[in-house]
């Protein structure tokens, strides 16, 4: 038997038009795909008029342990 954690949930969030592939592991950790984070950080818009507050709130709530929507 392996000691490696297993994803018990996999889903996606969209932030600034970037799809973030996310996972919840059986030990409770929440993981965002590294390539998606890199894309987000490299391409994040600086114009706050196109930011979607709801998208940001949903991702932050999930990072803090909330159940994902949808």
Secondary structure, 3 states (H helix, E strand, C coil): CCCCCCEEEEEEEEECCEEEEEEEECCCCEEECHHHHHHHHHHCCCCHHHCCHHHHHHHHHHHCCCCCCC
